[in-house]
Amino acid sequence: MADQAGLKWVGVIFATVTLAVMITTGMVVKGYAVGSYSLESATTTLSDR
């Protein structure tokens, strides 16, 4: 059987990583919703000038 204390630490690590990913995803989604980020490219072509 696995050590319960070891499994507890593995669970804490996974929970921490999951929480960090959720917070980062939320910040990116909020940035797109507010307009801080754009999916359109910012490059210009010769026809745009």
mmJSON file of the N, C-alpha and C atoms, coordinates in Angstrom:
{"data_MODEL":{"atom_site":{
"group_PDB":["ATOM","ATOM","ATOM","ATOM","ATOM","ATOM","ATOM","ATOM","ATOM","ATOM","ATOM","ATOM","ATOM","ATOM","ATOM","ATOM","ATOM","ATOM","ATOM","ATOM","ATOM","ATOM","ATOM","ATOM","ATOM","ATOM","ATOM","ATOM","ATOM","ATOM","ATOM","ATOM","ATOM","ATOM","ATOM","ATOM","ATOM","ATOM","ATOM","ATOM","ATOM","ATOM","ATOM","ATOM","ATOM","ATOM","ATOM","ATOM","ATOM","ATOM","ATOM","ATOM","ATOM","ATOM","ATOM","ATOM","ATOM","ATOM","ATOM","ATOM","ATOM","ATOM","ATOM","ATOM","ATOM","ATOM","ATOM","ATOM","ATOM","ATOM","ATOM","ATOM","ATOM","ATOM","ATOM","ATOM","ATOM","ATOM","ATOM","ATOM","ATOM","ATOM","ATOM","ATOM","ATOM","ATOM","ATOM","ATOM","ATOM","ATOM","ATOM","ATOM","ATOM","ATOM","ATOM","ATOM","ATOM","ATOM","ATOM","ATOM","ATOM","ATOM","ATOM","ATOM","ATOM","ATOM","ATOM","ATOM","ATOM","ATOM","ATOM","ATOM","ATOM","ATOM","ATOM","ATOM","ATOM","ATOM","ATOM","ATOM","ATOM","ATOM","ATOM","ATOM","ATOM","ATOM","ATOM","ATOM","ATOM","ATOM","ATOM","ATOM","ATOM","ATOM","ATOM","ATOM","ATOM","ATOM","ATOM","ATOM","ATOM","ATOM","ATOM","ATOM","ATOM","ATOM","ATOM"],
"id":[1,2,3,4,5,6,7,8,9,10,11,12,13,14,15,16,17,18,19,20,21,22,23,24,25,26,27,28,29,30,31,32,33,34,35,36,37,38,39,40,41,42,43,44,45,46,47,48,49,50,51,52,53,54,55,56,57,58,59,60,61,62,63,64,65,66,67,68,69,70,71,72,73,74,75,76,77,78,79,80,81,82,83,84,85,86,87,88,89,90,91,92,93,94,95,96,97,98,99,100,101,102,103,104,105,106,107,108,109,110,111,112,113,114,115,116,117,118,119,120,121,122,123,124,125,126,127,128,129,130,131,132,133,134,135,136,137,138,139,140,141,142,143,144,145,146,147],
"type_symbol":["N","C","C","N","C","C","N","C","C","N","C","C","N","C","C","N","C","C","N","C","C","N","C","C","N","C","C","N","C","C","N","C","C","N","C","C","N","C","C","N","C","C","N","C","C","N","C","C","N","C","C","N","C","C","N","C","C","N","C","C","N","C","C","N","C","C","N","C","C","N","C","C","N","C","C","N","C","C","N","C","C","N","C","C","N","C","C","N","C","C","N","C","C","N","C","C","N","C","C","N","C","C","N","C","C","N","C","C","N","C","C","N","C","C","N","C","C","N","C","C","N","C","C","N","C","C","N","C","C","N","C","C","N","C","C","N","C","C","N","C","C","N","C","C","N","C","C"],
"label_atom_id":["N","CA","C","N","CA","C","N","CA","C","N","CA","C","N","CA","C","N","CA","C","N","CA","C","N","CA","C","N","CA","C","N","CA","C","N","CA","C","N","CA","C","N","CA","C","N","CA","C","N","CA","C","N","CA","C","N","CA","C","N","CA","C","N","CA","C","N","CA","C","N","CA","C","N","CA","C","N","CA","C","N","CA","C","N","CA","C","N","CA","C","N","CA","C","N","CA","C","N","CA","C","N","CA","C","N","CA","C","N","CA","C","N","CA","C","N","CA","C","N","CA","C","N","CA","C","N","CA","C","N","CA","C","N","CA","C","N","CA","C","N","CA","C","N","CA","C","N","CA","C","N","CA","C","N","CA","C","N","CA","C","N","CA","C","N","CA","C","N","CA","C"],
"label_alt_id":[null,null,null,null,null,null,null,null,null,null,null,null,null,null,null,null,null,null,null,null,null,null,null,null,null,null,null,null,null,null,null,null,null,null,null,null,null,null,null,null,null,null,null,null,null,null,null,null,null,null,null,null,null,null,null,null,null,null,null,null,null,null,null,null,null,null,null,null,null,null,null,null,null,null,null,null,null,null,null,null,null,null,null,null,null,null,null,null,null,null,null,null,null,null,null,null,null,null,null,null,null,null,null,null,null,null,null,null,null,null,null,null,null,null,null,null,null,null,null,null,null,null,null,null,null,null,null,null,null,null,null,null,null,null,null,null,null,null,null,null,null,null,null,null,null,null,null],
"label_comp_id":["MET","MET","MET","ALA","ALA","ALA","ASP","ASP","ASP","GLN","GLN","GLN","ALA","ALA","ALA","GLY","GLY","GLY","LEU","LEU","LEU","LYS","LYS","LYS","TRP","TRP","TRP","VAL","VAL","VAL","GLY","GLY","GLY","VAL","VAL","VAL","ILE","ILE","ILE","PHE","PHE","PHE","ALA","ALA","ALA","THR","THR","THR","VAL","VAL","VAL","THR","THR","THR","LEU","LEU","LEU","ALA","ALA","ALA","VAL","VAL","VAL","MET","MET","MET","ILE","ILE","ILE","THR","THR","THR","THR","THR","THR","GLY","GLY","GLY","MET","MET","MET","VAL","VAL","VAL","VAL","VAL","VAL","LYS","LYS","LYS","GLY","GLY","GLY","TYR","TYR","TYR","ALA","ALA","ALA","VAL","VAL","VAL","GLY","GLY","GLY","SER","SER","SER","TYR","TYR","TYR","SER","SER","SER","LEU","LEU","LEU","GLU","GLU","GLU","SER","SER","SER","ALA","ALA","ALA","THR","THR","THR","THR","THR","THR","THR","THR","THR","LEU","LEU","LEU","SER","SER","SER","ASP","ASP","ASP","ARG","ARG","ARG"],
"label_asym_id":["A","A","A","A","A","A","A","A","A","A","A","A","A","A","A","A","A","A","A","A","A","A","A","A","A","A","A","A","A","A","A","A","A","A","A","A","A","A","A","A","A","A","A","A","A","A","A","A","A","A","A","A","A","A","A","A","A","A","A","A","A","A","A","A","A","A","A","A","A","A","A","A","A","A","A","A","A","A","A","A","A","A","A","A","A","A","A","A","A","A","A","A","A","A","A","A","A","A","A","A","A","A","A","A","A","A","A","A","A","A","A","A","A","A","A","A","A","A","A","A","A","A","A","A","A","A","A","A","A","A","A","A","A","A","A","A","A","A","A","A","A","A","A","A","A","A","A"],
"label_entity_id":["1","1","1","1","1","1","1","1","1","1","1","1","1","1","1","1","1","1","1","1","1","1","1","1","1","1","1","1","1","1","1","1","1","1","1","1","1","1","1","1","1","1","1","1","1","1","1","1","1","1","1","1","1","1","1","1","1","1","1","1","1","1","1","1","1","1","1","1","1","1","1","1","1","1","1","1","1","1","1","1","1","1","1","1","1","1","1","1","1","1","1","1","1","1","1","1","1","1","1","1","1","1","1","1","1","1","1","1","1","1","1","1","1","1","1","1","1","1","1","1","1","1","1","1","1","1","1","1","1","1","1","1","1","1","1","1","1","1","1","1","1","1","1","1","1","1","1"],
"label_seq_id":[1,1,1,2,2,2,3,3,3,4,4,4,5,5,5,6,6,6,7,7,7,8,8,8,9,9,9,10,10,10,11,11,11,12,12,12,13,13,13,14,14,14,15,15,15,16,16,16,17,17,17,18,18,18,19,19,19,20,20,20,21,21,21,22,22,22,23,23,23,24,24,24,25,25,25,26,26,26,27,27,27,28,28,28,29,29,29,30,30,30,31,31,31,32,32,32,33,33,33,34,34,34,35,35,35,36,36,36,37,37,37,38,38,38,39,39,39,40,40,40,41,41,41,42,42,42,43,43,43,44,44,44,45,45,45,46,46,46,47,47,47,48,48,48,49,49,49],
"pdbx_PDB_ins_code":[null,null,null,null,null,null,null,null,null,null,null,null,null,null,null,null,null,null,null,null,null,null,null,null,null,null,null,null,null,null,null,null,null,null,null,null,null,null,null,null,null,null,null,null,null,null,null,null,null,null,null,null,null,null,null,null,null,null,null,null,null,null,null,null,null,null,null,null,null,null,null,null,null,null,null,null,null,null,null,null,null,null,null,null,null,null,null,null,null,null,null,null,null,null,null,null,null,null,null,null,null,null,null,null,null,null,null,null,null,null,null,null,null,null,null,null,null,null,null,null,null,null,null,null,null,null,null,null,null,null,null,null,null,null,null,null,null,null,null,null,null,null,null,null,null,null,null],
"Cartn_x":[0.839,0.0,0.88,0.331,1.055,0.971,1.969,2.023,0.992,0.15,-0.918,-0.366,0.721,1.311,1.867,2.477,2.995,1.885,0.788,-0.347,-0.963,-0.933,-1.462,-0.654,0.678,1.521,1.335,1.168,0.904,-0.414,-1.404,-2.691,-2.572,-1.777,-1.582,-0.883,0.102,0.817,-0.119,-0.894,-1.837,-2.881,-3.368,-4.36,-3.771,-2.525,-1.878,-1.691,-1.24,-1.053,-2.396,-3.42,-4.748,-5.267,-5.104,-5.55,-4.788,-3.486,-2.691,-3.144,-3.436,-3.903,-5.27,-6.151,-7.485,-7.41,-6.561,-6.419,-5.841,-4.818,-4.209,-5.213,-5.974,-6.985,-8.034,-8.47,-9.449,-8.927,-7.659,-7.071,-6.973,-6.62,-6.532,-7.911,-8.903,-10.267,-10.775,-10.513,-10.934,-10.234,-8.949,-8.222,-8.812,-9.206,-9.848,-11.214,-11.965,-13.296,-13.228,-12.234,-12.093,-11.514,-10.746,-10.16,-8.676,-8.052,-6.617,-5.845,-6.396,-5.775,-6.67,-6.085,-6.857,-6.388,-7.32,-6.983,-6.493,-6.752,-6.327,-4.852,-4.156,-2.743,-2.555,-1.457,-1.188,-0.266,0.021,0.912,0.188,0.925,0.335,0.962,0.197,0.698,0.82,1.38,1.528,0.182,-0.839,-2.149,-2.85,-2.41,-3.021,-2.515,-1.415,-0.822,-1.483],
"Cartn_y":[-1.193,0.0,1.251,2.307,3.579,4.265,5.044,5.794,6.925,7.036,8.038,9.458,9.652,10.987,11.404,10.453,10.753,11.088,10.334,10.617,11.974,12.35,13.651,14.777,14.638,15.663,15.705,14.553,14.518,15.228,15.001,15.681,17.182,17.617,19.053,19.674,18.98,19.501,19.603,18.553,18.595,19.689,19.86,20.898,22.29,22.486,23.784,24.091,23.099,23.304,23.572,22.834,23.035,24.434,24.892,26.232,27.301,27.125,28.091,28.156,27.008,26.98,27.639,27.384,27.991,29.51,30.007,31.454,32.085,31.462,31.992,32.009,30.937,30.869,31.953,32.142,33.194,34.578,34.838,36.141,36.358,35.316,35.44,35.661,34.912,35.079,36.475,36.956,38.308,39.337,39.12,40.036,40.105,38.963,38.958,39.641,39.425,40.012,41.528,42.022,43.461,44.122,43.381,43.921,44.188,43.739,43.923,43.117,41.972,41.107,41.062,40.767,40.661,39.44,38.753,37.589,37.983,39.219,39.679,40.05,39.804,40.137,41.64,42.142,43.573,43.925,42.985,43.269,44.038,44.838,45.596,45.107,45.189,44.817,46.081,45.95,47.114,47.68,46.855,47.341,48.112,47.963,48.678,50.111,50.423,51.759,52.793],
"Cartn_z":[0.0,0.0,0.0,-0.544,-0.591,0.766,1.036,2.277,2.216,3.24,3.234,3.293,4.012,4.088,2.73,2.022,0.69,-0.286,-0.215,-1.086,-0.778,0.484,0.881,0.231,0.227,-0.386,-1.896,-2.515,-3.958,-4.26,-3.436,-3.601,-3.439,-2.475,-2.266,-3.468,-4.004,-5.174,-6.371,-6.629,-7.747,-7.553,-6.336,-6.072,-6.3,-5.897,-6.088,-7.566,-8.327,-9.77,-10.441,-10.058,-10.627,-10.335,-9.119,-8.749,-9.532,-9.695,-10.454,-11.91,-12.507,-13.897,-14.008,-13.058,-13.088,-12.962,-12.078,-11.902,-13.162,-13.737,-14.958,-16.1,-16.247,-17.302,-17.106,-15.879,-15.593,-15.929,-15.635,-15.94,-17.449,-18.196,-19.65,-20.259,-19.804,-20.318,-20.002,-18.798,-18.43,-19.302,-19.593,-20.465,-21.86,-22.409,-23.716,-23.647,-22.567,-22.44,-22.311,-21.586,-21.387,-22.635,-23.397,-24.612,-24.496,-23.435,-23.279,-24.315,-24.689,-25.681,-26.909,-28.047,-29.274,-30.05,-30.667,-31.467,-32.858,-33.26,-34.57,-34.527,-35.62,-35.659,-35.835,-35.319,-35.376,-36.536,-37.413,-38.536,-39.615,-40.309,-41.429,-42.725,-43.769,-45.094,-45.935,-47.11,-47.973,-48.41,-48.529,-48.947,-47.825,-46.585,-45.468,-45.348,-46.003,-45.849,-46.698],
"occupancy":[1.0,1.0,1.0,1.0,1.0,1.0,1.0,1.0,1.0,1.0,1.0,1.0,1.0,1.0,1.0,1.0,1.0,1.0,1.0,1.0,1.0,1.0,1.0,1.0,1.0,1.0,1.0,1.0,1.0,1.0,1.0,1.0,1.0,1.0,1.0,1.0,1.0,1.0,1.0,1.0,1.0,1.0,1.0,1.0,1.0,1.0,1.0,1.0,1.0,1.0,1.0,1.0,1.0,1.0,1.0,1.0,1.0,1.0,1.0,1.0,1.0,1.0,1.0,1.0,1.0,1.0,1.0,1.0,1.0,1.0,1.0,1.0,1.0,1.0,1.0,1.0,1.0,1.0,1.0,1.0,1.0,1.0,1.0,1.0,1.0,1.0,1.0,1.0,1.0,1.0,1.0,1.0,1.0,1.0,1.0,1.0,1.0,1.0,1.0,1.0,1.0,1.0,1.0,1.0,1.0,1.0,1.0,1.0,1.0,1.0,1.0,1.0,1.0,1.0,1.0,1.0,1.0,1.0,1.0,1.0,1.0,1.0,1.0,1.0,1.0,1.0,1.0,1.0,1.0,1.0,1.0,1.0,1.0,1.0,1.0,1.0,1.0,1.0,1.0,1.0,1.0,1.0,1.0,1.0,1.0,1.0,1.0],
"B_iso_or_equiv":[0.0,0.0,0.0,0.0,0.0,0.0,0.0,0.0,0.0,0.0,0.0,0.0,0.0,0.0,0.0,0.0,0.0,0.0,0.0,0.0,0.0,0.0,0.0,0.0,0.0,0.0,0.0,0.0,0.0,0.0,0.0,0.0,0.0,0.0,0.0,0.0,0.0,0.0,0.0,0.0,0.0,0.0,0.0,0.0,0.0,0.0,0.0,0.0,0.0,0.0,0.0,0.0,0.0,0.0,0.0,0.0,0.0,0.0,0.0,0.0,0.0,0.0,0.0,0.0,0.0,0.0,0.0,0.0,0.0,0.0,0.0,0.0,0.0,0.0,0.0,0.0,0.0,0.0,0.0,0.0,0.0,0.0,0.0,0.0,0.0,0.0,0.0,0.0,0.0,0.0,0.0,0.0,0.0,0.0,0.0,0.0,0.0,0.0,0.0,0.0,0.0,0.0,0.0,0.0,0.0,0.0,0.0,0.0,0.0,0.0,0.0,0.0,0.0,0.0,0.0,0.0,0.0,0.0,0.0,0.0,0.0,0.0,0.0,0.0,0.0,0.0,0.0,0.0,0.0,0.0,0.0,0.0,0.0,0.0,0.0,0.0,0.0,0.0,0.0,0.0,0.0,0.0,0.0,0.0,0.0,0.0,0.0],
"pdbx_formal_charge":[null,null,null,null,null,null,null,null,null,null,null,null,null,null,null,null,null,null,null,null,null,null,null,null,null,null,null,null,null,null,null,null,null,null,null,null,null,null,null,null,null,null,null,null,null,null,null,null,null,null,null,null,null,null,null,null,null,null,null,null,null,null,null,null,null,null,null,null,null,null,null,null,null,null,null,null,null,null,null,null,null,null,null,null,null,null,null,null,null,null,null,null,null,null,null,null,null,null,null,null,null,null,null,null,null,null,null,null,null,null,null,null,null,null,null,null,null,null,null,null,null,null,null,null,null,null,null,null,null,null,null,null,null,null,null,null,null,null,null,null,null,null,null,null,null,null,null],
"auth_seq_id":[1,1,1,2,2,2,3,3,3,4,4,4,5,5,5,6,6,6,7,7,7,8,8,8,9,9,9,10,10,10,11,11,11,12,12,12,13,13,13,14,14,14,15,15,15,16,16,16,17,17,17,18,18,18,19,19,19,20,20,20,21,21,21,22,22,22,23,23,23,24,24,24,25,25,25,26,26,26,27,27,27,28,28,28,29,29,29,30,30,30,31,31,31,32,32,32,33,33,33,34,34,34,35,35,35,36,36,36,37,37,37,38,38,38,39,39,39,40,40,40,41,41,41,42,42,42,43,43,43,44,44,44,45,45,45,46,46,46,47,47,47,48,48,48,49,49,49],
"auth_comp_id":["MET","MET","MET","ALA","ALA","ALA","ASP","ASP","ASP","GLN","GLN","GLN","ALA","ALA","ALA","GLY","GLY","GLY","LEU","LEU","LEU","LYS","LYS","LYS","TRP","TRP","TRP","VAL","VAL","VAL","GLY","GLY","GLY","VAL","VAL","VAL","ILE","ILE","ILE","PHE","PHE","PHE","ALA","ALA","ALA","THR","THR","THR","VAL","VAL","VAL","THR","THR","THR","LEU","LEU","LEU","ALA","ALA","ALA","VAL","VAL","VAL","MET","MET","MET","ILE","ILE","ILE","THR","THR","THR","THR","THR","THR","GLY","GLY","GLY","MET","MET","MET","VAL","VAL","VAL","VAL","VAL","VAL","LYS","LYS","LYS","GLY","GLY","GLY","TYR","TYR","TYR","ALA","ALA","ALA","VAL","VAL","VAL","GLY","GLY","GLY","SER","SER","SER","TYR","TYR","TYR","SER","SER","SER","LEU","LEU","LEU","GLU","GLU","GLU","SER","SER","SER","ALA","ALA","ALA","THR","THR","THR","THR","THR","THR","THR","THR","THR","LEU","LEU","LEU","SER","SER","SER","ASP","ASP","ASP","ARG","ARG","ARG"],
"auth_asym_id":["A","A","A","A","A","A","A","A","A","A","A","A","A","A","A","A","A","A","A","A","A","A","A","A","A","A","A","A","A","A","A","A","A","A","A","A","A","A","A","A","A","A","A","A","A","A","A","A","A","A","A","A","A","A","A","A","A","A","A","A","A","A","A","A","A","A","A","A","A","A","A","A","A","A","A","A","A","A","A","A","A","A","A","A","A","A","A","A","A","A","A","A","A","A","A","A","A","A","A","A","A","A","A","A","A","A","A","A","A","A","A","A","A","A","A","A","A","A","A","A","A","A","A","A","A","A","A","A","A","A","A","A","A","A","A","A","A","A","A","A","A","A","A","A","A","A","A"],
"auth_atom_id":["N","CA","C","N","CA","C","N","CA","C","N","CA","C","N","CA","C","N","CA","C","N","CA","C","N","CA","C","N","CA","C","N","CA","C","N","CA","C","N","CA","C","N","CA","C","N","CA","C","N","CA","C","N","CA","C","N","CA","C","N","CA","C","N","CA","C","N","CA","C","N","CA","C","N","CA","C","N","CA","C","N","CA","C","N","CA","C","N","CA","C","N","CA","C","N","CA","C","N","CA","C","N","CA","C","N","CA","C","N","CA","C","N","CA","C","N","CA","C","N","CA","C","N","CA","C","N","CA","C","N","CA","C","N","CA","C","N","CA","C","N","CA","C","N","CA","C","N","CA","C","N","CA","C","N","CA","C","N","CA","C","N","CA","C","N","CA","C","N","CA","C"],
"pdbx_PDB_model_num":[1,1,1,1,1,1,1,1,1,1,1,1,1,1,1,1,1,1,1,1,1,1,1,1,1,1,1,1,1,1,1,1,1,1,1,1,1,1,1,1,1,1,1,1,1,1,1,1,1,1,1,1,1,1,1,1,1,1,1,1,1,1,1,1,1,1,1,1,1,1,1,1,1,1,1,1,1,1,1,1,1,1,1,1,1,1,1,1,1,1,1,1,1,1,1,1,1,1,1,1,1,1,1,1,1,1,1,1,1,1,1,1,1,1,1,1,1,1,1,1,1,1,1,1,1,1,1,1,1,1,1,1,1,1,1,1,1,1,1,1,1,1,1,1,1,1,1]
}}}
